[in-house]
Amino acid sequence: MGFARACSVALVGVDGVVVEVQADLEPGVAAFTLVGLPDKTLVESRDRVRAAVVNSGAAWPQKKLTVGLSPASVPKSGAGFDLAVAAAVLGAAEVVDPGAIADLVLIGELGLDGRVRPVRGILPAVLAAAEAGYRQVVVPQQCAAEAALVPDVSVLGVRSLRQLIAVLTDGVVPEEELPDPPGRPDPILAGLVLPGAGLGTGLAAGRSGQGDAADYPDLADVAGQHTARRALEVAAGGGHHLFLSGPPGAGKTMLAERLPWILPPLTRQDSVEVTAVHSVAGILPPGEPLVARPPYCAPHHSATMQSLVGGGNGVPRPGAVSLAHRGVLFLDEAAEFHSRALDALRQPLESGHVVIARAAGVVRLPARFLMVLAANPCPCGRHTLHGAGCECPPSVIRRYQGRLSGPLLDRVDLRVEVEPVTRSDLLGQGGRGESTAVVADRVREARDRAAVRLADTPWRLNSEVPGQELRTRWQAGPGALAQAERDLERGLLTARGLDRVLRVAWTVADLRGRDRPEALDVAVALELRTGIARGATLAAGAGP
């Protein structure tokens, strides 16, 4: 009788649970039994592991083989357990030393020829192993760079089971053939990116942060729209949600696409969080192990509630709100989305995460994103244009605009009416606006001021600070809130709206280099919140 154990990791959302893979050999009719709540993909690993072991030059034990995955109560899915199962079987058969694999975490799929294929979710799996106290992991060579992002963990990347056996037996490690000729696609990488996973791609260079200024859209390309550009800068400076309303062709989509590029690069901790989500979702490009720029996610308006907040059959998968974590979620044609799907965003907008309960388990996914809504004023889009011939009945316009519920819009700090582009702006007679680089520098400086003020607090951005703290701990200048208080009494603002006006006012003050908001800063926040023109936005200027 032989017994051996190795370790692997089961992912539940973006959280991992270390699983002990136990192999037991007993005399009897040759059979292979796999227990421990495996799914269909994991059950099929019996055939993959057997063929991989034989084709790697090792003898398959002709005994009764039982492989158990513990804890048995945790659902286990995917082919990432293949490498650990093969190692445990070889340890039980004494092909390798059972003691050498007892505390080894192995993650990877096996091909029938013995090659180790990469799997999704390597980063969160290795993070879970490190938190559990494991310090040695074996992963596919193509994923070694992603696993190496976790500090204090020794990573071994292998291309085949033969290489792993040679390392464990102190033999000569064989060289595995690379794709020939050079440049030929490697079929092993096919499983890393899911088909149709373009939901979170948005901008190609936005993940790695590589490339020069010609690789991303420039804010200077937007003609006119001074108020909308100012709102975009405020949204980036304080992490405030933005609603752009206006006729087709006014530049709403152009503005939203340029928002990620004026956001500061992700911190190391944020990069790891974003990379973990994208790795699990299967949208992490091969060769780019770390996401350095804020992601940009722009789902189509036909997206379901599950695709927005997460879900699906079995263990819930990340949705658009998680793919946009620490980045931008852009909902173009927002009024065309299903109202239930939009209202499902209300909870993650407040909490910064989403909790999904399914029969297979409960998953908590990160969802701290900056939301941008864009919508036309009516179904034909010509309601606000003078002499454009809008024929939509008033009841249809009210019903169309009512698809964005009041509670959802109450969580949006900035609401801007995007006017049609004038001829002088379109032809460049008014001059080009500021470039992305100039605005991004100002946004970075504003966030630095906020970071100094919010040091030693649980908040990082002005949009996260509770209103009670802004009214007591960080107060505005004398008389600065007089106009906001009048709007509250007149019913133009709710209590939540007043708190959000204070947050925006602090962001405007940070952008202008002030120590605290003054009356003009609050007036800008009120104009951006209520949509009522007061002349304050342009009077405040673009910068300090």
Solvent accessible surface area in square Angstrom, and as a share of the most:
residue,aa,sasa,rsa
1,M,168,0.75
2,G,15,0.14
3,F,106,0.44
4,A,3,0.02
5,R,78,0.29
6,A,0,0.00
7,C,1,0.01
8,S,0,0.00
9,V,11,0.06
10,A,2,0.02
11,L,46,0.23
12,V,29,0.17
13,G,5,0.05
14,V,21,0.12
15,D,81,0.42
16,G,22,0.21
17,V,54,0.31
18,V,31,0.18
19,V,0,0.00
20,E,44,0.20
21,V,0,0.00
22,Q,58,0.26
23,A,0,0.00
24,D,33,0.17
25,L,6,0.03
26,E,67,0.30
27,P,107,0.68
28,G,50,0.48
29,V,131,0.75
30,A,55,0.43
31,A,50,0.39
32,F,17,0.07
33,T,59,0.34
34,L,19,0.09
35,V,71,0.41
36,G,11,0.11
37,L,97,0.48
38,P,36,0.22
39,D,50,0.26
40,K,147,0.62
41,T,53,0.31
42,L,0,0.00
43,V,44,0.25
44,E,79,0.36
45,S,0,0.00
46,R,84,0.31
47,D,90,0.46
48,R,36,0.13
49,V,0,0.00
50,R,86,0.31
51,A,30,0.23
52,A,0,0.00
53,V,0,0.00
54,V,79,0.45
55,N,89,0.45
56,S,13,0.08
57,G,75,0.72
58,A,16,0.12
59,A,79,0.61
60,W,31,0.11
61,P,18,0.11
62,Q,132,0.58
63,K,84,0.36
64,K,93,0.39
65,L,1,0.01
66,T,46,0.27
67,V,0,0.00
68,G,14,0.14
69,L,4,0.02
70,S,46,0.30
71,P,54,0.34
72,A,62,0.48
73,S,93,0.60
74,V,26,0.15
75,P,44,0.28
76,K,3,0.01
77,S,59,0.38
78,G,28,0.27
79,A,14,0.11
80,G,13,0.13
81,F,4,0.02
82,D,0,0.00
83,L,0,0.00
84,A,0,0.00
85,V,0,0.00
86,A,0,0.00
87,A,1,0.01
88,A,0,0.00
89,V,0,0.00
90,L,2,0.01
91,G,0,0.00
92,A,4,0.03
93,A,33,0.26
94,E,140,0.63
95,V,54,0.31
96,V,5,0.03
97,D,84,0.44
98,P,46,0.29
99,G,58,0.56
100,A,48,0.37
101,I,0,0.00
102,A,20,0.15
103,D,92,0.48
104,L,16,0.08
105,V,0,0.00
106,L,0,0.00
107,I,8,0.04
108,G,0,0.00
109,E,41,0.19
110,L,0,0.00
111,G,13,0.12
112,L,109,0.54
113,D,77,0.40
114,G,1,0.01
115,R,86,0.31
116,V,0,0.00
117,R,59,0.22
118,P,4,0.02
119,V,21,0.12
120,R,77,0.28
121,G,1,0.01
122,I,0,0.00
123,L,0,0.00
124,P,5,0.03
125,A,3,0.02
126,V,0,0.00
127,L,50,0.25
128,A,12,0.09
129,A,0,0.00
130,A,17,0.13
131,E,152,0.68
132,A,59,0.46
133,G,50,0.48
134,Y,49,0.18
135,R,119,0.43
136,Q,103,0.46
137,V,1,0.01
138,V,3,0.01
139,V,0,0.00
140,P,0,0.00
141,Q,83,0.37
142,Q,50,0.22
143,C,3,0.02
144,A,25,0.19
145,A,58,0.45
146,E,15,0.07
147,A,0,0.00
148,A,63,0.49
149,L,24,0.12
150,V,6,0.04
151,P,97,0.61
152,D,119,0.62
153,V,20,0.11
154,S,69,0.44
155,V,42,0.24
156,L,63,0.31
157,G,22,0.21
158,V,3,0.01
159,R,26,0.10
160,S,3,0.02
161,L,0,0.00
162,R,100,0.37
163,Q,18,0.08
164,L,1,0.01
165,I,26,0.13
166,A,12,0.09
167,V,56,0.32
168,L,31,0.15
169,T,63,0.37
170,D,138,0.71
171,G,39,0.37
172,V,142,0.81
173,V,72,0.41
174,P,35,0.22
175,E,160,0.72
176,E,33,0.15
177,E,163,0.73
178,L,117,0.58
179,P,47,0.30
180,D,102,0.53
181,P,88,0.55
182,P,126,0.79
183,G,82,0.79
184,R,148,0.54
185,P,114,0.72
186,D,27,0.14
187,P,80,0.50
188,I,1,0.01
189,L,54,0.27
190,A,73,0.57
191,G,43,0.41
192,L,23,0.11
193,V,64,0.37
194,L,64,0.32
195,P,132,0.83
196,G,82,0.79
197,A,18,0.14
198,G,46,0.44
199,L,57,0.28
200,G,1,0.01
201,T,61,0.36
202,G,41,0.39
203,L,31,0.16
204,A,101,0.79
205,A,24,0.18
206,G,8,0.08
207,R,15,0.05
208,S,20,0.13
209,G,36,0.34
210,Q,131,0.58
211,G,57,0.55
212,D,93,0.48
213,A,70,0.54
214,A,97,0.75
215,D,77,0.40
216,Y,54,0.21
217,P,33,0.21
218,D,40,0.21
219,L,2,0.01
220,A,8,0.06
221,D,71,0.37
222,V,6,0.04
223,A,28,0.22
224,G,13,0.12
225,Q,24,0.11
226,H,113,0.50
227,T,44,0.25
228,A,2,0.02
229,R,25,0.09
230,R,11,0.04
231,A,0,0.00
232,L,0,0.00
233,E,6,0.03
234,V,0,0.00
235,A,0,0.00
236,A,0,0.00
237,G,2,0.02
238,G,0,0.00
239,G,10,0.10
240,H,0,0.00
241,H,18,0.08
242,L,0,0.00
243,F,27,0.11
244,L,0,0.00
245,S,19,0.12
246,G,0,0.00
247,P,3,0.02
248,P,81,0.51
249,G,78,0.75
250,A,2,0.02
251,G,13,0.13
252,K,17,0.07
253,T,52,0.30
254,M,73,0.33
255,L,0,0.00
256,A,0,0.00
257,E,58,0.26
258,R,19,0.07
259,L,0,0.00
260,P,4,0.03
261,W,22,0.08
262,I,0,0.00
263,L,10,0.05
264,P,28,0.17
265,P,84,0.53
266,L,26,0.13
267,T,74,0.43
268,R,139,0.51
269,Q,130,0.58
270,D,5,0.03
271,S,4,0.02
272,V,25,0.14
273,E,53,0.24
274,V,1,0.01
275,T,0,0.00
276,A,9,0.07
277,V,1,0.00
278,H,0,0.00
279,S,5,0.03
280,V,4,0.02
281,A,14,0.11
282,G,1,0.01
283,I,10,0.05
284,L,16,0.08
285,P,40,0.25
286,P,65,0.41
287,G,79,0.76
288,E,57,0.25
289,P,42,0.26
290,L,44,0.22
291,V,1,0.00
292,A,33,0.26
293,R,33,0.12
294,P,5,0.03
295,P,6,0.04
296,Y,15,0.06
297,C,0,0.00
298,A,45,0.35
299,P,7,0.04
300,H,115,0.51
301,H,64,0.29
302,S,82,0.53
303,A,18,0.14
304,T,79,0.46
305,M,52,0.23
306,Q,89,0.40
307,S,40,0.26
308,L,0,0.00
309,V,16,0.09
310,G,1,0.01
311,G,6,0.06
312,G,39,0.37
313,N,154,0.79
314,G,46,0.44
315,V,27,0.16
316,P,1,0.01
317,R,96,0.35
318,P,17,0.10
319,G,2,0.02
320,A,0,0.00
321,V,0,0.00
322,S,0,0.00
323,L,7,0.03
324,A,0,0.00
325,H,7,0.03
326,R,55,0.20
327,G,2,0.02
328,V,0,0.00
329,L,0,0.00
330,F,4,0.02
331,L,0,0.00
332,D,46,0.24
333,E,58,0.26
334,A,0,0.00
335,A,2,0.02
336,E,72,0.32
337,F,4,0.02
338,H,111,0.49
339,S,51,0.33
340,R,156,0.57
341,A,2,0.01
342,L,1,0.00
343,D,45,0.23
344,A,28,0.22
345,L,0,0.00
346,R,77,0.28
347,Q,86,0.38
348,P,2,0.01
349,L,16,0.08
350,E,82,0.37
351,S,38,0.25
352,G,8,0.08
353,H,39,0.17
354,V,8,0.05
355,V,76,0.44
356,I,8,0.04
357,A,67,0.52
358,R,92,0.34
359,A,119,0.92
360,A,37,0.29
361,G,25,0.24
362,V,98,0.56
363,V,2,0.01
364,R,137,0.50
365,L,0,0.00
366,P,30,0.19
367,A,1,0.00
368,R,80,0.29
369,F,16,0.07
370,L,9,0.04
371,M,0,0.00
372,V,0,0.00
373,L,0,0.00
374,A,0,0.00
375,A,4,0.03
376,N,22,0.11
377,P,6,0.04
378,C,0,0.00
379,P,66,0.42
380,C,42,0.25
381,G,0,0.00
382,R,93,0.34
383,H,83,0.37
384,T,56,0.33
385,L,53,0.26
386,H,191,0.85
387,G,88,0.85
388,A,36,0.28
389,G,47,0.46
390,C,42,0.25
391,E,154,0.69
392,C,25,0.15
393,P,69,0.43
394,P,95,0.59
395,S,52,0.33
396,V,40,0.23
397,I,15,0.08
398,R,160,0.59
399,R,149,0.54
400,Y,8,0.03
401,Q,88,0.39
402,G,52,0.50
403,R,97,0.35
404,L,12,0.06
405,S,27,0.17
406,G,52,0.50
407,P,57,0.36
408,L,0,0.00
409,L,34,0.17
410,D,22,0.12
411,R,28,0.10
412,V,0,0.00
413,D,1,0.00
414,L,0,0.00
415,R,68,0.25
416,V,8,0.05
417,E,81,0.36
418,V,1,0.00
419,E,104,0.47
420,P,59,0.37
421,V,48,0.28
422,T,76,0.44
423,R,193,0.71
424,S,47,0.30
425,D,38,0.20
426,L,125,0.62
427,L,117,0.58
428,G,43,0.41
429,Q,131,0.58
430,G,61,0.58
431,G,54,0.51
432,R,171,0.63
433,G,31,0.30
434,E,63,0.28
435,S,35,0.22
436,T,2,0.01
437,A,56,0.44
438,V,71,0.41
439,V,4,0.02
440,A,21,0.16
441,D,62,0.32
442,R,27,0.10
443,V,0,0.00
444,R,105,0.38
445,E,79,0.36
446,A,1,0.01
447,R,55,0.20
448,D,76,0.40
449,R,85,0.31
450,A,2,0.02
451,A,56,0.43
452,V,119,0.68
453,R,50,0.18
454,L,6,0.03
455,A,57,0.44
456,D,155,0.81
457,T,25,0.15
458,P,113,0.71
459,W,47,0.17
460,R,107,0.39
461,L,31,0.15
462,N,6,0.03
463,S,22,0.14
464,E,35,0.15
465,V,1,0.01
466,P,50,0.31
467,G,6,0.06
468,Q,104,0.46
469,E,45,0.20
470,L,8,0.04
471,R,102,0.37
472,T,75,0.44
473,R,135,0.49
474,W,36,0.13
475,Q,106,0.47
476,A,15,0.12
477,G,9,0.09
478,P,125,0.78
479,G,60,0.58
480,A,3,0.03
481,L,41,0.20
482,A,44,0.34
483,Q,59,0.26
484,A,0,0.00
485,E,87,0.39
486,R,132,0.48
487,D,1,0.01
488,L,66,0.33
489,E,150,0.67
490,R,171,0.62
491,G,61,0.58
492,L,75,0.37
493,L,9,0.05
494,T,73,0.42
495,A,77,0.60
496,R,89,0.32
497,G,0,0.00
498,L,22,0.11
499,D,25,0.13
500,R,16,0.06
501,V,0,0.00
502,L,2,0.01
503,R,33,0.12
504,V,0,0.00
505,A,0,0.00
506,W,8,0.03
507,T,0,0.00
508,V,0,0.00
509,A,0,0.00
510,D,2,0.01
511,L,0,0.00
512,R,39,0.14
513,G,36,0.35
514,R,72,0.26
515,D,135,0.70
516,R,109,0.40
517,P,0,0.00
518,E,79,0.36
519,A,61,0.48
520,L,61,0.30
521,D,0,0.00
522,V,1,0.00
523,A,13,0.10
524,V,0,0.00
525,A,0,0.00
526,L,0,0.00
527,E,21,0.09
528,L,2,0.01
529,R,9,0.03
530,T,35,0.20
531,G,50,0.48
532,I,79,0.40
533,A,91,0.71
534,R,64,0.23
535,G,50,0.48
536,A,6,0.05
537,T,3,0.02
538,L,120,0.60
539,A,72,0.56
540,A,7,0.05
541,G,32,0.31
542,A,48,0.37
543,G,15,0.14
544,P,114,0.72
